[in-house]
Amino acid sequence: MITDNKNAVAARAALVQYLSRRRLRKTPERFAILDRVMTMDRHFVADDLYGRMETDGYHVSRTTVYNTLELLVSAGILRRHNFGRTKAHYELITGLGINHHHLVCTVCGKIKEVKDSRLASMLDNRTFPAFSPEWYDLCVYGVCSTCARKTRKSRQKLN
């Protein structure tokens, strides 16, 4: 999801507030990483972000990228997902406004975001004793149509 300037300003303000409350340094690297994260249009892994930073000509260590991503998660700017894989995926949550669901292909790893208003309404209206939910994460695992088609074609060739 490509963000607009309003979301970028809100994300920068959230980061400044988070860093100030915890008395952490406001380094140029943290803000450069945030600026690049704000341009990501889908889920990404830390290595993808690192590569894009290098391509943009902004050198920053992998450790700084990983640490800053965790800081952005703690600040409520990103969400970390572990879609049944070894590497964590991140997505921007500033300005999303609605919970959404993920369809994850167990063959190729492709992730598709879907919004199901009926399911969202059911989950949003669900109450739990002695618990106040803030957000949820729903992943549906299966095989995407592209991988299913490839599997069918390879089976046809064998017969």
N, C-alpha and C positions, 0 to 999 in steps of 0.2 A: 504494500500500500504506500504510494508516494504521498508524502505529507505536504501540506501547504505551509506558508510562512507562519501562520498563526500557531500551528502545532509545533513548529521549530522553536518559536519564541517561548511557548509554554514548556517545552522540554528543557530548554536552557534555564528557564526560571526554576523549574523543579530541581534540576541538578545543582544550581547555585544554592538553593534553599537547603537541599540535602547535605551538601558539602559544608555549608556554614553551620548547620545544626550539629554536625559531628566534628567540626573543627578540622576538616580535611583540606588539603591544598587544592586550589583552583588552578590546575596546571593547563597549559595550552594543549597538551596531548589529550587530556580528557575531553576538552571541548572540540578538538579536531575529530576525535573518534565519534563523539555524539553527532557532530555535523554530518559525518559520513553515514552513520547509522540512520539518520533522518532521511537519507536518499534511498535506502534499501526498499525495494518494492515487494519483497516476499520474505519468507523465512530464510535465515542465513546461519552459517556456522562461523566461528571465530576465524578460522583460516581464510574463508572467503573475504571477510572484512579486512583482515591483514593484507591480503593480496590486492584488494582495491585501494587500500591506503598507499601501498607501494607503487601501484600503477599511477595513482594521482601525484606521485612524487613526494609524498609525506612519509618519511621514514619514522617508524615507531616500532619498538620491540614487540614480539609476540606476547611476552609476559604482560606488557602494558595493555595490549588489546584484551587479553583474557581478564586481567584484573579490572579494567574499566567496564567490560561487559557485566561482570558480577556486581560492580558498583551501580550500574544503570538498572540492573534487576532490583537491587536493594532500594534504589530511589523510586521505583515504581514506573520507570520509563520503558523498560523491556520486560518481556516474559521469557523464561527459559522453558523449553520443551525437550523431553527425551523421547522422541517418537520411536521407541523400541530399538534405537541405534546406539552406537557407542559415543557419538559426538552430540553434544547439546545443540539444539537449534534455538535461535532467538527471533523474536518479533516485536515490533514496536507496539506499545499499547496506548501511548498518549494520543488521545483523540479518536480511539476506536469507537467508543460509545456503546458498543453492543458485544455481548459474548458471541462467539462463533465456534464452529466445530471444525474438526480436521478429518479428512479422509486420507489415510496413509497407505500407499501401495507397499505390500510386503515383499515385492519382487524388485522393483526399481527404486523405491524410496521416495517417489514423487508425493508431494503433499498438496492437497487441494483444500482451500477454505470454503466452507459452506455455511449459510445462515438458514436456519429452519425456525421460523417464528413460532410454530406450534410447540416444538421441543423446547425452545428457549423460554417460552411462556410457562410451560410445565415446570421447568427447572427453577425459573425465577420465583414462581409462586409456591414452591415446595418449602415447607418449614421443617426445622429439626429441633428437637428438644435441647435446650441449653447450648445452642450453637447459632451464630449469626454468619451465614456465608457472605463472602465479599465478591468472589468470582469463581468460575468453574472452568474446567478444561475437559473437553470431550473429544476423544479420538476414536475413529472407527477404522479398523485395520482390515485390509482385503487386497484384491488384485484389481488394478486399474484396467480400463478397456484396452489400452495399448498393449500391456503385457498379456492380457487374456487373448487378444488377437494373435500375438506372436506365438503363444503356446499352442493355439489351435492350428496355426500354419505349420509349426514344426511337427505336430502330431500327424497332420495330413501327409506330410512328406515321408514320414516313417511308414505309413500304411500303403 
